[in-house]
Amino acid sequence: MTALAQFRKFAYAYPDSREWALGPVSLEISPGVSLVTGSSGSGKSTLLRALNGLVPHFYGGRVSGEASILGRSLRVARPRELSRRVALLFQEPEQQLVMPMVAQEVAFGPAGLGLAPVEVGRRVDTALEAMGVAHLRKRQLAELSGGERQRVALAGCLAMEPELLVLDEPTSQLDPQGVALLLDRLADFRTDARAAVVAEQRPERLAAAADQHLALGRGHAPTAGWPPRATQGAEDGPVRVRARGLEVGRGRRILRAGDLTLHGGEIVALTGANGSGKTTLLRTLAGLLPPLAGEVRRDAARVAYLPQEPGALLHQRTVRLEVEQTRRWLRLSASAAPVLERFNLQTLSDLDPRDLSAGERQRTALAAILVGDPELVLLDEPTRGADAAARKSLFDALDHLASRGTAVLVATNDHEFAAAAADRVLELLAGEVVAGRGQ
């Protein structure tokens, strides 16, 4: 079977870095599905960027060894050439969305190939149906949830009908239906001599589709063994936020949340399908969006909010400065050291957040907002891009906060994490909040 990509003692270092970000590695990518695993910072994203020439031609840096992609040496095959045959989903798909409307976004790639309009339209229709977002075709991307945007970005990749499909953490924001749809699409690559390369922190979600498993660095960290929570939330804790008759949305109602109360000392998980309103509810409770109806009262001296795109919070030159900036803004006496240690960021503290993996940036954003133990914490997909060790660190951090009287609300499609960490699980279903475990 002919390999579509080959790496021979290939190593790469980003500009101004003395350390190899990847390798040296020797491996082959054959037709079918290759599942790439490894801890945060092991080089998964760097390997995937090499498959479409962004490494080294866009990022620069140092290269050692040899690589060939679709029969072309990586030393001469540039992204412009490879992009006609290779489709790449970024770890943070928001970075690659360029058009205002869903259908326009999915059409962007095929139109760039110079295809006839009728062929572009066919590909758009097929890809939107494949990822379950045909009903969103006329919607503005800015109005969509993170999971819906991830589905649209996946549809854009599929519409290219590539020989090599490269996906970086494609299930990080997907609900179970979205994962199932992606599995169906990956199955196609087993039958038509094309290849899909998928990097995943939770490989069990896609293991059934994989023809080969490529482990980088130390390989995929074992699944976290969740111990019992040291503290358990109680309804007699102080009220940190209370909503009455709450309806949320942006111009139109997405969710009728009704009456909702979060108590200090409890962790509540918020689950639901992509587009069900998890992010909108969090933003409303945080005071970033006005309610469409009802009211929200917060009784917390400090509210910490983690958005779905943690990079939006990171603007300093180093990881340590991100945490120190929060301390200065809020005039906190707490030291940066404990929260850096809690999220295993000590060895990264002098690095620029832009040079980190998505999982490492997620940990940095968490450290920056959680320094000093806020009284109300609202987290949107906090395990996105997180390996098992990072998920365990988050589990411990939230348990610590709850023990000190913090109320925590976590919107997540990581059901394993929700089951382990939460005192209560609330599900958003058909525009309503439905009580789950612990309610």
C-alpha positions in Angstrom: 0.0 0.0 0.0 1.5 3.3 -1.1 2.1 5.8 1.7 0.6 9.3 1.2 3.2 10.9 3.6 6.5 9.7 4.9 8.8 11.1 7.7 12.4 9.9 8.1 14.2 11.2 11.2 12.2 14.4 10.8 12.6 17.1 13.5 11.4 20.7 13.6 12.0 23.6 15.9 10.0 26.9 15.9 11.9 30.2 15.4 13.8 31.4 18.5 13.4 28.0 20.1 16.4 25.8 21.1 14.2 22.8 21.6 12.7 20.5 19.0 8.9 20.9 18.9 8.6 17.6 17.0 10.8 14.6 16.7 12.9 13.3 15.4 10.1 11.0 14.1 10.0 8.3 11.5 6.6 7.2 10.3 4.3 6.7 7.3 0.7 7.8 6.7 -1.1 5.2 4.6 -4.7 5.3 3.2 -7.2 5.0 5.9 -7.4 6.7 9.3 -4.3 7.4 11.4 -5.0 8.5 15.0 -2.2 10.6 16.6 -2.0 10.9 20.4 0.4 12.3 22.9 0.4 14.7 25.9 0.1 18.5 25.4 3.3 19.8 23.9 4.4 16.5 22.4 4.2 17.8 18.8 0.9 16.6 17.5 -0.1 20.0 16.0 3.4 20.5 14.6 3.2 17.2 12.8 -0.2 18.1 11.4 1.0 21.5 10.2 3.9 19.7 8.4 1.4 17.7 6.5 0.2 20.8 4.6 3.5 22.6 4.5 2.8 25.3 7.1 5.7 23.8 8.9 8.3 24.9 7.9 7.3 27.2 5.1 4.9 29.5 7.0 6.3 29.3 10.5 10.0 29.3 9.6 12.3 27.6 12.1 14.8 24.7 11.8 14.3 21.3 10.1 16.3 18.1 10.3 15.7 14.9 8.4 13.3 14.3 5.5 9.6 14.3 4.8 7.5 13.9 1.7 3.8 14.7 1.3 1.8 13.2 -1.6 5.0 12.4 -3.4 6.6 15.8 -2.9 9.5 16.6 -0.7 8.4 18.9 2.1 11.5 21.0 1.4 10.0 22.2 -1.8 6.2 21.5 -1.4 4.7 24.7 -0.1 1.2 25.3 1.5 -0.2 26.9 -1.7 0.5 23.7 -3.6 -0.5 21.3 -0.9 -3.7 23.1 0.0 -5.3 21.8 -3.2 -4.9 18.3 -2.0 -4.7 18.6 1.8 -7.4 20.0 4.0 -6.4 21.0 7.6 -8.7 21.7 10.5 -6.9 23.8 13.1 -7.0 23.0 16.8 -8.9 26.2 17.3 -11.2 26.2 14.2 -12.2 29.8 14.9 -8.8 30.8 13.5 -9.7 29.6 10.0 -13.2 30.9 9.6 -13.1 33.9 7.2 -16.5 34.4 5.8 -19.6 35.9 7.5 -22.2 33.3 6.6 -22.1 29.5 7.0 -22.7 28.6 3.4 -20.1 31.1 2.2 -17.6 29.7 4.6 -18.0 26.1 3.4 -17.9 27.3 -0.2 -14.7 29.3 0.3 -12.3 26.4 -0.2 -13.9 24.7 -3.2 -14.4 28.1 -4.9 -10.6 28.7 -4.5 -10.0 25.5 -6.5 -11.6 27.2 -9.6 -14.5 24.8 -9.7 -17.7 25.6 -11.6 -20.4 27.2 -9.4 -22.7 24.2 -9.7 -19.9 21.9 -8.4 -19.2 24.2 -5.6 -22.9 24.2 -4.6 -23.0 20.4 -4.7 -20.0 20.1 -2.4 -21.4 22.7 0.0 -24.8 20.9 0.2 -23.1 17.5 0.7 -20.7 18.7 3.4 -23.3 20.6 5.3 -25.5 17.5 5.4 -22.6 15.3 6.4 -21.9 17.4 9.5 -25.5 18.0 10.4 -25.5 21.8 9.9 -27.6 22.2 6.7 -30.2 24.1 8.7 -27.5 26.7 9.6 -26.5 27.5 6.0 -27.9 31.0 6.1 -26.8 31.8 9.6 -24.0 34.2 10.6 -21.0 32.5 12.0 -20.8 35.0 14.8 -24.2 33.7 16.0 -23.2 30.1 16.4 -21.9 28.2 19.4 -18.4 26.8 19.5 -19.5 23.3 18.7 -21.6 24.6 15.7 -18.5 26.5 14.4 -16.4 23.4 14.7 -18.9 21.5 12.6 -18.9 24.2 10.0 -15.1 24.2 9.9 -15.2 20.4 9.4 -17.7 20.8 6.7 -15.4 23.3 5.0 -12.6 20.7 5.0 -14.9 17.9 3.7 -16.1 20.2 0.9 -12.5 20.3 -0.4 -12.8 16.5 -1.0 -9.1 16.2 -0.2 -6.7 13.3 -0.7 -5.4 13.9 2.8 -7.7 15.2 5.5 -5.8 16.5 8.6 -7.8 17.2 11.8 -6.5 18.7 15.0 -8.7 17.9 18.0 -11.8 17.7 15.8 -14.1 16.5 18.6 -13.0 19.0 21.3 -16.4 20.9 21.2 -18.6 18.3 19.5 -21.6 16.7 21.2 -22.2 13.0 20.8 -24.2 13.4 17.6 -21.4 15.5 16.1 -18.8 12.8 17.0 -21.0 10.1 15.4 -21.3 12.1 12.2 -17.5 12.6 12.1 -17.0 8.9 12.6 -19.2 8.2 9.5 -17.2 10.6 7.4 -13.9 9.0 8.5 -15.2 5.6 7.5 -15.2 6.9 3.9 -11.4 7.2 3.9 -11.1 3.4 4.4 -12.7 2.7 1.1 -11.4 5.1 -1.5 -7.5 5.2 -1.0 -7.5 8.5 0.8 -6.1 9.2 4.2 -7.3 11.1 7.3 -4.9 12.0 10.1 -6.6 12.9 13.4 -4.9 14.2 16.6 -7.0 13.6 19.7 -6.6 14.0 23.4 -9.6 11.7 24.0 -8.7 8.9 21.4 -11.4 6.6 22.8 -14.0 8.7 20.9 -12.5 7.8 17.5 -10.6 4.6 18.2 -13.2 2.6 16.3 -12.4 4.5 13.1 -8.6 4.2 13.3 -6.5 1.9 11.1 -3.2 2.9 12.8 -2.2 4.6 16.0 0.7 7.0 16.2 1.9 8.0 19.6 4.2 11.1 20.0 6.5 11.9 22.9 5.3 10.0 25.9 2.2 8.9 24.0 -1.3 9.5 25.2 -1.5 9.9 28.9 -3.7 7.3 30.6 -7.3 8.2 31.4 -7.5 10.1 34.6 -8.5 8.1 37.6 -11.1 10.3 39.2 -10.9 10.1 43.0 -14.0 11.0 45.2 -14.3 14.8 45.5 -12.9 16.0 48.8 -15.9 18.3 49.3 -19.5 17.9 48.2 -21.7 20.9 47.4 -24.6 21.6 49.7 -27.8 23.5 49.1 -27.3 25.4 52.4 -24.2 27.2 51.0 -24.3 30.9 50.3 -26.1 31.9 47.2 -23.6 33.2 44.6 -26.0 33.7 41.7 -29.8 33.5 41.4 -31.9 33.7 38.2 -35.6 34.1 38.2 -37.8 33.6 35.1 -34.7 33.7 32.9 -34.8 33.6 29.1 -31.5 34.0 27.1 -30.5 34.5 23.5 -29.2 37.1 21.1 -32.2 38.8 19.7 -34.2 35.6 19.7 -34.8 33.2 22.5 -32.5 30.2 22.6 -33.2 28.9 26.0 -35.8 29.3 28.8 -33.6 28.7 31.9 -36.4 29.6 34.4 -35.3 29.7 38.0 -31.7 28.8 38.7 -29.5 29.1 41.8 -25.8 28.3 42.3 -24.6 27.9 45.9 -21.1 28.4 47.2 -19.3 25.1 47.6 -21.0 23.3 44.7 -19.9 22.4 41.2 -22.6 22.2 38.6 -22.1 20.8 35.1 -24.1 22.1 32.2 -24.5 19.7 29.2 -26.5 19.8 26.0 -26.2 19.5 22.2 -24.2 22.0 20.1 -26.3 25.1 19.8 -28.5 24.4 22.8 -27.5 27.6 24.6 -24.8 26.6 27.1 -22.5 29.5 26.1 -25.3 32.0 26.0 -26.5 31.0 29.4 -22.9 31.3 30.9 -22.4 34.8 29.3 -25.8 35.9 30.6 -25.0 34.7 34.2 -21.6 36.4 33.9 -23.3 39.8 33.0 -21.8 39.8 29.5 -25.3 39.5 27.8 -28.5 41.0 29.0 -31.4 38.6 29.7 -34.2 38.5 27.2 -36.6 38.1 30.2 -36.3 37.6 33.9 -33.4 38.7 36.1 -30.0 37.6 37.3 -28.6 38.6 40.7 -25.0 37.9 41.6 -23.8 37.9 45.2 -20.1 37.4 44.6 -17.2 39.8 45.1 -15.5 38.5 42.1 -16.7 36.5 39.0 -14.3 34.5 36.8 -15.3 33.6 33.3 -13.5 31.3 30.8 -14.7 31.7 27.2 -14.6 28.9 24.7 -11.7 30.6 23.0 -9.2 31.0 25.8 -6.7 32.7 23.4 -8.9 35.8 23.6 -7.8 36.3 27.2 -4.0 36.0 26.6 -2.1 39.1 25.6 1.0 39.2 27.8 4.6 38.2 26.8 4.8 35.2 29.2 2.6 32.8 31.0 3.7 34.2 34.4 2.8 37.8 33.3 -0.7 36.6 32.4 -1.3 35.6 36.0 0.5 38.7 37.3 -1.7 40.9 35.2 -4.9 39.5 36.8 -3.3 40.1 40.2 -2.5 43.7 39.4 -5.9 44.5 37.8 -7.8 43.1 40.8 -5.3 44.2 43.4 -5.0 40.7 44.7 -2.5 39.7 47.4 -2.4 36.1 46.3 0.9 34.8 44.8 1.1 33.6 41.2 3.2 30.5 42.3 0.4 28.3 43.7 -1.9 28.6 40.7 1.0 28.0 38.3 1.9 24.9 40.2 -1.7 23.8 40.3 -1.9 23.8 36.5 1.6 22.4 36.0 2.8 25.6 34.3 6.1 26.1 36.2 8.3 25.0 33.4 6.3 27.1 30.9 6.1 30.3 33.0 8.7 32.2 31.0 7.3 31.3 27.5 5.0 33.3 25.3 1.5 31.9 25.4 1.4 32.1 21.6 4.2 29.6 21.4 2.2 27.0 23.4 0.0 24.2 22.3 -3.8 24.8 22.6 -4.0 22.6 25.7 -1.2 24.6 27.3 -2.9 27.9 26.4 -6.1 26.5 28.0 -4.2 25.8 31.3 -2.7 29.3 31.1 -6.1 31.0 30.7 -7.4 28.9 33.6 -4.5 29.9 35.8 -5.0 33.6 34.9 -8.7 33.7 35.8 -8.5 31.5 38.9 -5.7 33.1 40.8 -6.9 34.4 44.1 -10.0 32.1 44.4 -13.0 33.9 42.9 -16.4 33.3 44.5 -18.2 32.5 41.2 -16.5 30.6 38.4 -18.1 30.1 35.0 -16.2 27.9 32.6 -17.0 27.2 29.0 -15.5 23.9 27.7 -12.5 24.0 30.1 -11.2 20.6 29.1 -11.0 21.6 25.4 -7.6 20.4 24.1 -6.7 19.1 27.6 -4.8 15.8 28.1 -5.5 13.5 31.0 -3.0 15.2 33.3 -4.5 18.6 32.6 -8.1 17.4 33.2 -7.0 16.0 36.5 -5.4 19.3 37.4 -8.6 21.1 36.6 -10.6 18.5 38.7 -8.3 19.2 41.7 -8.5 23.0 41.2 -12.3 23.1 41.1 -12.4 20.8 44.2 -10.1 23.3 45.9 -12.3 26.2 44.9 -15.5 24.5 46.1 -13.9 23.7 49.4 -13.4 27.5 49.9 -17.0 28.4 49.1 -16.8 29.1 45.4 -19.7 28.2 43.2 -18.6 26.7 39.9 -20.7 26.2 36.7 -19.0 24.2 33.9 -20.5 24.0 30.4 -19.0 20.9 28.8 -19.5 18.0 26.4 -16.9 16.1 28.3 -19.4 13.8 30.0 -16.8 11.8 31.9 -15.4 14.9 33.5 -18.9 16.2 34.3 -19.8 12.9 36.0 -16.6 12.9 38.1 -16.5 16.6 39.1 -20.1 17.8 39.4 -22.5 17.7 42.3 -25.3 18.4 39.9 -25.7 18.0 36.2 -28.1 20.2 34.3 -29.0 19.3 30.7 -30.2 21.8 28.1 -32.9 20.0 26.1 -35.4 21.4 23.6 -34.9 24.9 24.9 -35.3 24.1 28.5 -33.1 23.2 31.5 -33.7 19.6 32.6 -32.4 18.4 36.0 -29.9 15.6 35.8 -27.8 13.7 38.4 -27.8 15.1 41.8 -30.8 17.4 41.4 
